């Protein structure tokens, strides 16, 4: 009986330790924390084309939608649409900030054409 009780306690401790580690290394939690602290964080599941990616940067949260297509060599992400739901958080952003975000996105998706949705699109039009 005592052996079973000890075994049960050990199993509970191992399970609690596993849950704590999983919580600490959860990328979604890291994204939420970076957003609250107005820091940069890129959250993406590169292997899953259907999942959008999220970027926290300077207090704004951006979402990117990926589209698969054919390149000369393989099927890759060829188009990305990026937007933010809270336009008010863009106050103080400059073109350099959006260029930084484009470069970060291109690190993971070098063949992709990045399209910004309004109002960012209007600011970036002059570059095209």
Beta strands, then each sheet from edge to edge (+ up, - down):
strand 1: 41-43
strand 2: 53-57
strand 3: 60-70
strand 4: 75-84
strand 5: 113-116
sheet 1: 1+ 2- 3+ 4- 5-
end
